[in-house]
Amino acid sequence: MKVGDLVKRINSKNRFEAGLVTDIIQKKCWRTDVFGNKIDWRQLEPEPHAVVLIGEKYMTIPMTDLELVS
């Protein structure tokens, strides 16, 4: 995945949203289903996130949650 790619993700209402990747950044992401509810940021390493323009909003989304649109 790179800047300029068209991507999709499933939103909270189980609908697909498509967007344009505008930047790639490194950021920590606490996953409660894996690590539990007690947050300890020292346990994590930054992972790649995409800054995605969806509609009129920029969203920072982990790359593992995105798919390329062919």
N, C-alpha and C positions, 0 to 999 in steps of 0.2 A: 504494500500500500504506500502511496506517495501523494504529495500535494497535487491537486488537480483531479484526483480520482473521484468517481461517483460511487458512493457507498450506500448501504441500507442497514437498518437495525429494526428490531421489534420494540415498539414503545410500551409503556405501562398498560395500554388498552389492547395489547396483542395485535396491533396494526403495524404494518411496515411503514417506515419513514425513510425517504431518500434524501441525501445531502451531498455536498461538495466538500472534500477535504481541503482546508485552507492552511493548515500547519500541523506539524508533528512535534510533540513535546514528551518529556519524561515526567511522570507524576506517580505518587504512591496511591494505591487503591486498597482499602480495607474491605475484604469480602467476608461478611458475617456468616455466610453459609460454610465457609472453610475455617475461619479463625475464631468464630464466636463473637459475642457482643462486646467483650472487654477489649478496647482498642489499645494497642501498643505499637506506635509508629516505628519504634526502633527495630522491630522484627522484619520490617518490609524493605525491599529494594524498589526503587522507581521502575515503572514499566511504561512502555510506549502508549501514548494516548494520541488520538487525532482530534484536532479542533475542526468541527464540522459545521458548515452553514446549512441549517435546516429551516426552510422558510425564510424568516427574517431574523432568526436567532442563531448565535454561535453557541455550540455545545461542546464540552470536552468529554470524549467517550473513549473508554479503553479499546484498543485495537482488537482485542479478543472478542468484543461484542459487536463487531462490524463485519460486513461481507461486501466484497466488490460487486458492483452491478456490471454485468457484461453487455 
